[in-house]
Amino acid sequence: MPTIYEVSKLAGVSLATVSRVMNGSAKVSDKNKKKVRDAMDALGYRPNSVAISLASKRSNCIGILVAELDGVFFGSMMTGIEKTLRNHHKHVVITAGHSNDFDEREGIEFLKSRNCDALIIHAEQLSDDYLIELSKGKTPIVVVNRFIAAIKDKCISLDNLKGGYLATQFILNKGHTKLVNISGPKSKNDANDRLLGFKQALREQGLVCEEHQIYEGNYLQESGAAAIDHFISAGIAFTAVVCGNDQMAIGAMARLRVYQKNPSEDVAVIGFDDVSFAACTFPTLTTIKYPIKEMGNQAAKLILKEVYNIVVDDIRQRYEPSLVERDSV
């Protein structure tokens, strides 16, 4: 079996250079990278990841904690992270927190036990204090979809309040005054911020937001349908539905048809996220763009810069939402 010493000899470079190439370091010239890779191919050498880890004190693995493993939203986020890291010969270990404190803590401990070089965290129940304390440990972290002032340099976030405001303001500017809101779970910071934006836009128009105008959903399509059932059975009059995410908006539009109400024509519907299928619904869904794939990419770049000293483009850490106007309003 060929060894790293044979690779070094055939390539005519030092052992340190061979090690840097295998670790994806940017400190090696393209010429030397080619020499090392050609020598590895000629010898049939395959790096031993355990040996590399011991030598470099790096596992070249990054842990990712997400709420769930299914769904377009988290799939896009993980794709943005994995693709960026893979381009630099880093790999990911993924676990789910299932939106509860115990599983999120357990997931983080699992990732740390696997000697991940850093963690990218999308946590929905862990407190700010917990994440601040975690950031002081030996394992670097980046937090996605959360802004915590004390560790703002470790956060990649979206202004969710502004997003909720933009969605509602757009509906109001279309002449609607009878609005209802299908929010995400009140236990989630992003859902609460989007709801605050809804209330702020109403208040600025001199409209009062009553509790009966709000239905707490769970970000799943079924809760969008259940919300429509609730509003109609309760006799609540509305001409527009502002939804906390696109999945609930899709569920709401499907349920409106059951009551012989056509989305867009009879009732305006707006979502949040701009997931891939939002442009394929009928009518196509007006929504607020949440660039989660790009934010995942930026989280990965921040890790590459801070943990591996890899030169990357300027990193964007705070995002502003934008309106995507289609046919459902």
C-alpha positions in Angstrom: 0.0 0.0 0.0 1.5 3.4 -1.0 2.3 5.9 1.7 2.3 9.6 2.0 6.1 9.5 2.0 6.0 7.9 -1.5 3.6 10.6 -2.7 5.9 13.3 -1.4 8.9 11.7 -3.1 7.2 11.2 -6.5 5.7 14.7 -6.5 9.0 16.2 -5.4 7.4 18.2 -2.6 7.6 18.2 1.2 5.3 16.1 3.4 3.8 19.3 4.7 2.8 20.3 1.2 1.2 16.9 0.6 -0.7 17.3 3.9 -1.9 20.7 2.9 -3.2 19.5 -0.4 -5.1 16.7 1.2 -6.6 19.1 3.7 -7.8 21.5 1.0 -5.5 24.4 2.1 -5.3 27.5 -0.1 -1.7 27.9 0.8 -0.5 25.6 -1.9 0.2 26.7 -5.5 -1.8 25.2 -8.3 1.4 23.8 -9.7 2.2 21.9 -6.5 -1.4 20.8 -6.1 -1.3 19.2 -9.5 2.0 17.5 -8.7 0.6 16.0 -5.6 -2.7 14.8 -7.2 -0.9 13.3 -10.2 1.4 11.4 -7.8 -1.5 10.2 -5.8 -3.2 9.0 -8.9 -0.1 7.3 -10.2 0.5 5.4 -7.0 -3.2 4.7 -6.4 -2.9 6.5 -3.0 -6.0 7.1 -1.0 -5.7 9.4 2.1 -6.5 7.9 5.4 -9.0 10.3 7.0 -8.2 9.2 10.5 -4.5 9.7 10.0 -5.0 13.1 8.4 -7.3 14.1 11.3 -4.7 13.1 13.9 -1.9 14.9 12.0 -3.8 18.1 11.4 -5.9 18.0 14.6 -8.9 18.6 12.2 -11.6 16.2 11.2 -12.5 18.3 8.1 -16.2 17.7 9.1 -18.7 20.4 10.0 -21.8 19.6 12.1 -25.2 20.9 11.0 -28.2 21.1 13.3 -31.5 21.7 11.5 -35.1 21.6 12.8 -36.1 18.8 10.4 -34.5 16.8 7.6 -37.5 17.0 5.2 -39.0 19.9 3.4 -37.8 22.3 0.7 -36.7 25.0 3.1 -34.1 23.0 5.1 -33.1 21.0 2.0 -32.1 24.3 0.3 -30.2 25.4 3.4 -28.3 22.2 3.7 -27.5 22.2 -0.1 -26.1 25.7 0.2 -23.9 24.6 3.1 -22.7 21.3 1.7 -21.9 22.5 -1.8 -19.7 25.3 -0.5 -17.9 23.1 2.0 -17.4 20.3 -0.5 -15.7 22.7 -2.9 -13.0 23.0 -0.2 -12.8 19.3 0.6 -14.9 19.6 3.8 -17.8 17.3 4.7 -20.9 17.6 6.8 -22.5 15.6 9.6 -26.2 16.4 9.9 -28.7 15.9 12.8 -32.2 17.2 13.5 -33.4 19.1 16.5 -37.2 18.5 15.9 -38.0 22.0 17.3 -37.6 21.0 20.9 -35.0 21.9 23.5 -34.0 18.4 24.5 -33.4 17.2 20.9 -31.5 20.3 20.0 -29.2 20.0 23.0 -28.7 16.3 22.3 -28.0 17.0 18.7 -25.3 19.5 19.5 -23.7 17.1 22.0 -23.7 14.4 19.3 -22.0 16.6 16.8 -19.4 17.7 19.3 -18.7 14.1 20.2 -18.0 13.4 16.5 -15.1 15.9 16.7 -16.7 18.3 14.2 -14.4 21.2 13.5 -17.3 23.7 13.8 -21.1 23.7 14.1 -23.7 25.4 11.9 -26.9 25.7 14.0 -30.5 26.4 13.0 -32.1 26.1 16.5 -35.7 27.0 17.2 -35.9 26.3 21.0 -32.5 26.9 22.4 -32.2 30.1 24.3 -30.0 33.0 23.4 -28.1 32.5 26.6 -27.4 28.8 25.8 -26.0 29.7 22.3 -23.9 32.6 23.8 -22.4 30.2 26.3 -21.9 27.5 23.5 -20.0 30.1 21.5 -17.4 30.4 24.2 -16.5 26.7 23.9 -13.7 25.0 21.9 -16.0 24.3 18.9 -16.7 27.4 16.8 -20.3 27.9 15.9 -22.4 29.8 13.3 -26.1 30.5 14.0 -28.5 30.7 11.0 -31.9 32.4 11.1 -31.2 34.1 14.4 -29.8 37.4 15.4 -28.2 37.5 18.8 -26.5 40.9 19.5 -23.9 39.4 21.9 -22.6 37.0 19.1 -23.7 39.0 16.0 -20.4 38.1 14.3 -21.4 34.5 14.4 -25.0 35.0 13.1 -26.4 34.8 9.5 -29.9 36.2 9.8 -32.9 37.6 8.0 -35.1 40.6 9.2 -38.3 38.5 9.7 -40.2 41.4 11.2 -39.6 43.5 8.1 -40.7 40.5 6.0 -44.0 40.2 7.8 -44.4 44.0 7.5 -43.8 44.0 3.7 -46.2 41.2 3.1 -49.0 42.9 5.0 -48.2 46.4 3.6 -48.5 44.9 0.1 -51.9 43.5 0.9 -53.1 46.7 2.4 -51.9 48.7 -0.6 -54.1 46.5 -2.8 -57.1 47.9 -0.9 -57.8 45.0 1.5 -58.8 45.9 5.1 -60.2 42.5 6.2 -57.1 40.5 6.9 -56.4 37.3 8.8 -53.1 35.9 9.7 -51.9 32.2 9.7 -48.8 32.5 11.9 -46.1 29.9 12.6 -45.8 28.5 16.1 -45.5 31.1 18.8 -42.6 29.2 20.3 -40.4 30.2 17.3 -38.7 33.5 17.1 -39.1 33.9 13.3 -42.8 33.3 13.5 -43.2 35.9 16.3 -41.2 38.4 14.3 -43.3 37.9 11.2 -46.5 38.3 13.2 -45.1 41.5 14.8 -44.5 42.9 11.3 -48.2 42.0 10.4 -49.4 43.9 13.4 -47.1 46.9 12.8 -48.4 47.3 9.2 -52.0 47.2 10.4 -51.3 49.7 13.1 -49.8 52.2 10.7 -53.0 52.1 8.6 -55.1 52.7 11.7 -56.4 49.2 11.8 -56.6 47.2 15.0 -55.4 43.6 15.1 -57.8 41.4 17.1 -56.9 38.0 18.4 -59.6 36.4 16.3 -57.8 37.5 13.2 -54.8 35.2 14.0 -54.6 31.5 13.8 -51.4 29.7 15.1 -50.3 27.2 12.6 -47.3 24.8 12.6 -45.6 25.8 9.2 -47.1 22.6 7.6 -49.6 22.6 4.8 -52.3 21.0 6.9 -52.4 23.8 9.3 -53.0 26.3 6.5 -56.1 24.3 5.6 -57.2 24.0 9.2 -56.9 27.8 9.6 -59.3 28.4 6.8 -61.8 26.0 8.4 -61.4 27.9 11.6 -62.0 31.3 10.2 -65.0 30.3 8.1 -66.7 28.2 10.8 -66.2 31.1 13.3 -67.9 33.5 10.8 -64.8 35.7 10.5 -65.0 37.8 7.4 -61.8 38.2 5.4 -60.6 39.1 1.9 -56.9 38.4 2.4 -54.8 35.8 4.1 -51.2 36.6 5.3 -49.3 33.4 5.9 -46.2 32.7 8.0 -44.7 30.5 5.3 -45.4 29.1 1.8 -46.5 25.7 2.9 -49.4 27.1 5.0 -50.3 29.4 2.1 -50.6 26.4 -0.2 -52.8 24.6 2.3 -54.9 27.7 2.7 -55.4 28.1 -1.1 -56.5 24.5 -1.5 -59.0 24.8 1.3 -60.5 28.0 0.1 -61.5 26.2 -3.1 -63.5 23.7 -1.0 -65.6 26.7 0.2 -66.0 27.9 -3.4 -63.6 30.8 -2.9 -61.0 31.3 -5.6 -57.6 32.4 -4.4 -56.7 35.8 -5.9 -60.1 36.4 -7.3 -62.1 36.1 -4.1 -59.4 36.0 -1.4 -55.8 37.3 -1.7 -53.1 34.9 -0.3 -49.5 35.8 0.4 -46.8 33.4 1.7 -43.3 33.7 3.1 -40.0 31.9 2.0 -40.3 31.7 -1.8 -39.6 28.0 -1.9 -39.2 26.4 -5.3 -42.8 25.3 -5.7 -44.2 28.8 -5.0 -43.9 29.6 -8.7 -45.7 26.4 -9.7 -49.0 26.7 -7.8 -52.3 27.9 -9.3 -52.5 30.7 -9.0 -48.7 31.3 -8.6 -47.9 32.4 -5.0 -47.0 35.9 -4.1 -44.6 35.7 -1.3 -41.6 37.1 0.6 -38.2 35.9 -0.5 -36.1 34.2 2.1 -32.7 33.4 0.5 -32.0 30.4 2.8 -29.8 28.6 0.3 -27.5 31.7 0.0 -27.6 32.1 3.7 -26.4 28.5 4.1 -23.7 29.3 1.6 -22.6 32.3 3.7 -22.6 30.3 6.9 -20.2 27.8 5.3 -18.0 30.6 4.0 -17.8 32.0 7.5 -16.6 28.6 8.8 -14.1 28.3 6.0 -12.7 31.7 6.9 -12.7 31.5 10.7 -11.8 27.9 11.2 -9.6 26.9 8.2 -8.2 30.4 7.3 -9.4 29.9 3.7 -9.7 33.1 1.7 -13.3 33.7 0.7 -15.3 36.6 -0.8 -16.9 39.2 1.5 -19.4 37.4 3.8 -22.9 38.8 4.1 -24.4 38.2 7.6 -27.6 40.2 7.6 -30.3 39.9 4.9 -33.3 42.0 4.0 -36.5 40.3 2.8 -38.0 41.2 -0.6 -41.4 40.9 -2.1 -42.0 38.4 -5.0 -45.2 39.5 -6.7 -47.1 36.7 -8.6 -50.8 36.0 -9.1 -52.3 35.0 -5.7 -52.9 38.7 -4.7 
